[in-house]
Amino acid sequence: MKHWIVLFALSALFPATFVAIAQDDLPPAPYAYTQLDDPVQEARALELMETLRCLTCQSQSIADSDAPMAGDMRHQVRSRIAAGEEPEAIRTWLIDRYGDYVSYSPEVSSTTWPLFVIPAVLLLLVGVVLFGRLGRRRKEGDEA
Amino acid sequence: MRLTYTIPLAVFLFILGLGGYMLTQPKDDTIPSAMISKPLPDFDLEPAMDGVEGASRADFVGGEPKLLNIWASWCLPCIAEAPQLEALKERGVTIIGVAIRDKPEDVAAFLERWGNPYTRIGGDEISSIQFELGSSGVPETYVIDAQGSIQYQHIGDIREEHVPLLLEKLEAAR
């Protein structure tokens, strides 16, 4: 009883602290903070984990976050890699469940295509303008 | 001044305006699951404490549509939604719970104190069912139809005004 009163008082005074208190006290999942024995597999796991979004701390990757859920997600990634799954298959598995949002590695889709097309169009435009101007200047130079 | 020279300024003002507008929009942190209207993935969880049965996909197949409630004893909004789960149970809804990253003694103490609306409670110490469901926090509640297909996801605690909505979704899932 007392425990709860203290907790509620704390939560009112320090909302941010309260978030930290309101977490479980189970130990982290086996592979949350333990690297895989095989350095090649660990490197592949790390590469993937750096491009997966932490779902409870949404501006961090799961490799950067100490949130329990990020730890559990690292466990998923490492144990699946250890079982021989391809990193991109794991990414697809997560995108199937959370949507593109979970991945920091954007793929071309019906909503993201402008990201890929606009830079190409701009470059092309710059090229055309430059070519036109430089071409004209050269011509003028020849005439002079 | 040639008109084309004003284009960069126009682009700059557009971006500035867009930024200003977005600042006035409330931030939405919820991540909807991409699993709605897809089959419930296979899972089989041990009981979360002594004296209850665990939870698996098979428990959802057949009979009436059911609720899958993702919760935890360490989660305060889960206390807030306990009366609503109780109300749903009284309306005859079958609620199967999964306790995330929890200890059996904590689960027991929570249920002792806030009531037990569940017919079964699985324990998931590594949040694995959340990744299967596309769930990003506790509590979350899913409507599962009798074919074992996910019909609706409720993110966050169930408040009084959500009870009729969930009953409606359960009815629609028949």
Interface residues (C-beta under 8 A of the other chain):
Chain A: S11 A22 Q23 D24 D25 L26 A29 L55 T56 Q58 P68 M69 D72 M73 H75 Q76 L94 I95 D96 R97 Y98 G99 Y101 V102
Chain B: D29 I31 P32 S33 A34 M35 A72 W74 C75 L76 I100 R101 D102 K103 E125 I126 S127 S128 Q130 F131 E132 L133 G134 S136 G137
